[in-house]
Amino acid sequence: MTKEDQNEKHGGRLGVWLVGARGSISTCLLYGLHGLREGLLEPLGLVTELAPFTELGLRPFEEIVLGGHDVCTRSLSQSARELVEHGILKSSLVETCARPAASFEARLRPGPLDTPDVGMADLDPRSARLGGCSSREQVEAIEADLEEFRTREGLERVIVVNLASTEAWREEPPEWQSLAAFEKALEDGRPQPASMLYAYAALRSGCPYVNFTPSLGASSPALRELARKKKVPHCGSDGKTGETLVKTVLAPMFAARHLRVLAWQGYNMLGNRDGEVLADGAHRLSKVRNKSQALRALLGDENVHTHVGIDYVPSLQDWKTAWDFIHFEGFLGARMTLQFTWSASDSALAAPLVLDLVRLADLAHARGEVGEMTHTACFFKAPIAGGTHDFLEQHRNLLEYVRTHTRGRPRR
């Protein structure tokens, strides 16, 4: 499909509202989007730039406008400078993106601070004040920012993407089981997690929602009900970028060859804000649950020994190293091991996947699709609609979705 065909297909620009807009993933997304528009970067890591996705008539990069919320005051230039120092961004790309970066920063607004995050570094006092308001008032403030963004930029639609740091784990209260109970809890002033308030505000405003974090977002029955009521597509949760991606490719191999996995021990070291947040036990629990559940499901053994350790190592900065030790048993009772090490920048891996999901959510909304985007399961550690965790099977399902929507379309 040519650029002219794409421009005719879409009625206006697409807004993407990033929650956690000053973080490493958002920063990589901003500069990467600029590089793609200007032809300075290859679209490596972008699934939607491969055939047959290119036949879908997805949103061109030139039509995407970024805005967002954050709770810290660090400047975007500081985030970019650190990523240059860490070897993630090239200084030449940062220099050419000065004007788009300034425009993006002008569109950022303070978001509500979740109560457990009080005391974090570089805290925006406006976020602290907003976090002290009732959940209903926080929702109204988010909705007002989304509407201002849509109106000011003249956007066809807005997609909200959660890229914020992982929330602390919380037990599920009864009010999350239905939309009526959740909305009564809001009216009664019962506090709710920030990720749920963002998802609620997005869906209520008719905005597709992408949860790339392990936080709750729209995964509860109450908010899934709201998505269906508002006829909005959404997907999540917890982007699958590194160690778990490898696990969901390797684990089916052991099952297919009838090899008994006795233990799968993982150890992660990471720096940056994510590592600092995950150093806290309650936040870490939200993350490791998704890693272990997927592995046990793939191996078909709920009792297999699995463990994921996460340590914050400040000097690693935006790089993450994961080491996995797999102890397994084969014929004659012979016990063997497999080990692998994954060292990568999670932010550089995540940013193109976020663009993929934004384009797919945009397409789903344009086509009138409603509720969970089940075809996007291969992007997540904990797909909200459930199903297999086998990456190759998930990817086949995505390809089948694409073929269904391109079947009969003339090739250009």
N, C-alpha and C positions, 0 to 999 in steps of 0.2 A: 504494500500500500504506500503510495507516495505521500509526501508532506501535504500536498494540496488536498488529497483525499481525507487525510486526518483532520486538517483544519475545517473542512466542510462537515465532517462527522460531529465535531465538538462545538457546542454553542458558545463557549467562553473559556476562560482560564480556570485551572484547578487549584484550589487552595489546599495546602497541607499544613495543619496546625500540630506542631511538635511539642509534646509535654516532656520537659527536660531539654529545652532548646539550646542551652549553653553547654551541654555535655559533649563528650567525644564523638558519639555516634552522629548526633545532629551536626556537629562541626564537619565531620567527614562527609556527611550527606550534602551540606551546603556547598562545600568546595568541589566535591565530586560532581554535583549537578552542574555547576558552572563549567567545569572542565569538559563534561559531555556536550554541553550546548556549544562550546567554542571549538570543539574538535581537538581538544588538548589531551584527552584521555581515550583509551580503548574502553569499551563497555565490559571489561572483565568482571566477573562476579554477578552480572545481571542476567538472570535466567530469561527474562522477558525480551532480551535482545537476541535470543536464539530462535531458529525455526523449530516448531511451527508458530511460536508466540508472535512473531513478526507479522503474521497474517491476521491478527486479531483487530488491528486498527487501534492499538493502545495509545494513550495520551502521549504526545510528543513532549520531550523534556522542556522545550521552549515555553510551554503553556503552564508550567508548574510554578506556583508562588508559595514561598515558605513564610510561616509566622510561628508564634508559639509562646508557651509559658515556661517560666523557671522560677525557682525559689532562691537562687543565689545571685550575687551581683558581679561575678567575674565577667570580664569583657570577652567578647568573641575573639578579639585579637590575641588575648592571652591564651585561650584554648588552642587557637591555631598555632601560635608560637611554640607551645609545648609539643604539639603534634609534629611540627617541623623538627624540633630538637630530638624527638623520639624516633625520627625516621619514617613517619607515617605519611605526612604531607610534604610536598616539594615547595620550597620557598618561592619558586617562580610562579606556581599556581596560586599561592596565597597573594602574591603581589598583583596578579592580573584580576583577582577577584575582589579587590578593595571596595569598589562601588557596590556590587551586589551584597557583599558582607555588611556594609554600612546600612543598606536598605533593609536587610533582614533584621539587623539589631534594632532598627527603629520600629519594627513590627512586634517586638517582644514585649510581653506583659508579665507582671508578677503573678504567680499562681499560688493557690492556697498551700500552706505548709502543713503536712501531716504531723499530728501531735508527737509521735515517736522521734521525729527528726529535729526537734527543738535542740539548739546548741550546736548545729552543724556549722562548718566554716563558711565564710562569705555569705552569710544569711541576709536576704533582702528583708528589711524590717516591714515592708508592705506585705510580704508573704506571711510573716509572723502575725501581723494584725488580721489578715484575711483568714488565717488558720484558726484564729480565736473566735471567728463568727460561727453561727450555726451552720449545719450542713446545707440547709435550704438556701441560706444567704450565699454560701460558697458556690452552689450550683448556679444561682442567678448571676453571680459575677462571671463565671466561666461562660455561660450562655451569652452574656452581653459582649464579652470579648470576641466570641466566635461570630456573632452577628455583625459587630463592627468591622471585623476582618473581611467578612463576605461582602458587606456593602461598600466599604472604602476601596477595595481592590476590584470590585465588579466581577465577582467570581461566580462561575456556573454552579459549583458545589465545593464543599469543604470536607476534607477527610482528616480526622483526628488520630494521631499516632502516639501511643504511650512509649516513650524512650527513657523515662525517669528511672532513678535507682530503685532497686528492689525494696518493696515494703516489708515490714516485719510480719511474720506469720500470725494469723488470728484465727481462733476457733469460729466456725460458721454459726451465727445466731439464726433463730427461726425466721427472722424478718427478711432474710435473703432468699427465702423459698418462693415468694410470689411478689409480683409487682405491687399489689395492693398493700401488702405488709411492709414492703420497703418504703413506699411513699408515706405510709402512716408513721413509720419510724422517723422519716425526715420531718414531718409535721410536728411530731412529739419532741424534736430536738435531740434525738439520739445520734451521737457522732458516728460517721461512716468513714472508711478508708478513702484517701484522696483518689486512688485509681478508680474506685467505683463512682465517685462523684463526677470525675471527668467522663467516664463512660456514660453515665446517666445523662449528663448535660449534652454530650455529643449526640446520643441516640434521640433524645427528646427534641433536639434541634434539627433532626433529619440528616445528621452527618454520619457517613460510614466510619467505623471505628476499628483500628488495628492495635492490638496489645502485643508489643514485642517483648514485654517483660514477664517475669514470673508472678507479678502482682495480680490481684483479683480481676480488675478491669470489668469486662462484661461477661465473665464466665459464670456468674451465679444464675440460678433459674429465674430470679426476678428480672435481671437485666436482659437475659435472652428473651424473656416474654416481651419486654419493652421493644426490643429490636423488631420482633414480629409485628407488634402493634403499630409501630411507626413505619414498617415496611423498609427497613434499612439493613444492609448487609454488614457483617462484622467478622473478625477473625482474631485468633490468638491461640495459646499464649506461650510466651517464653521462646524467643527466637533461637533456632537450632543452627549454630554457626561453627562449632569447633569439636570439642571432645565428644559431645553427645551425638553429633553428626556421624563421627567415625564409629561410635558404638552401635548406632542403628543400622549401619552397613555391615559391621562385623558380626554382631550377635546372631542374625539370621543364618549366617554361614555355619556357626557351631550347631544350631538346631537342625539345619538341612543335612549335615554330615553325621548327625546322631552322636555328637561329642558332648559329654557331660561337663558343664562348667561348674567347678567347685567353688570358685571365688573370683570376684571381679573387683579389684581394689583400685580406686582412682585417687589421684592427688593433684590439686590445682594450686598454682601460685600466680597471683596477679597483683598489679598495682592499680593506679588511678582511683577515681572516686568509687567505682563499683567494688574494687577490692577493699576499700576502707569501710564501705557500708556492710559488705558481707563478712567482715571481721566480727560483727555482732551476731550472736547466736540466733536470735529471733529472725533476723533478716536472712541469715544463711539457711535456715530451715526451709524457707520458701523456695530457695534455689535447689537444694539437694533433693527435695522430694520428687521433683520432676525428673531428675537424672536417674534415680533408683527405680521409680515406677516403670519407666519406659524399658529399662533393661530387664527387669523381672518379667514383664509381659512378653518381651521378645524371646526370652529363654524358656518361657512356659514353666517357670519354677518360682513360686512365691517365697520359697525358703532358701534360695541360693544366697550365699553371703555376698553382699555388695556394700561398698562404703565409698563415699566421696568426701575427701578432705579439701578444705579451701583455706588457704593462708594468704594474708595480705603482705606483700613484699614491695614496699614503696619504690625501691630502686628499679623495679621492672617497668614502672610507668604504664604506658598503654599496651604493653605486651603481656601475654598470658602463656604460661607453660603448663601443660597437663601431661602427667605420666600415668599410664594404666598398666596394671599387672593382672594377667588373666591366667588362672590355674585351672587346667581342664584334664579330664580323664578320657582315654580312648580304649581301643581293643586290648585285651589281656590285662586290663587294669593299669596300663601304663599312664603315668601322670606326667604332663608336659606343661609348658608355659608359653605364653605369647606376651610380649611387651611392646608398647608404642609410646612415643613422645610427640606431642603436638605443641608447637610453639608458633604463635601467630598474634596478630592484632585483631582482637574481637571487633573493634570499631570499624576497621577497614573491611572486615568480612560482613558486618551487619548492614552497613550503609546501603550497598546495592540491593540487598534483600528487602530493605524497607522501601526502596523505590519500586521494586517488583510488586510488593504487596499493595502499595498505593495505587499503582496502575491497574492491578487486578480488582481492587475494591472499587475504583472508579468505573471500570467496565461493568462489574456486577450491579452497581447502582443504576448505571445507564440502561441496563437490560431489565431492570425491575426485579432483580433477585433479592430475596429477603432472608434474614437470619444468618446462621452460621455458614461461612464459606468453606464447606467441607473439602473442596478441592485444594485448599492451601495448606493442608496438614503437613506436607513435607517441609514447610518452613519453620515448624514449631516443635518444641520438646513435649508440650502438653496440649495437643489440639483440643479445642473446647468441645467439639462434637464427638470426641473419642475416635475409635477405629484403630487400625493397626499402627504400630510404631516403626514398622519396617520401611526404611527410607526409599528403597527401590520400588516397593509396592505403592507407597504414597506418591512417588513421582510419576508412576504409571497412571495413577488416578488423575493427577493434574494434567498429564498429556491427553488423556481421554476427554477431559473437560474441554481442553483447547480444541481438539479435533472436532468435538460435537459442535462447537461454536464457529468453526471455520469451514465445516463441511458444506459444500455447495457454493461457497464464496469464490468468485473468480479471482485467480491469482493475477497480480499486477507486476 
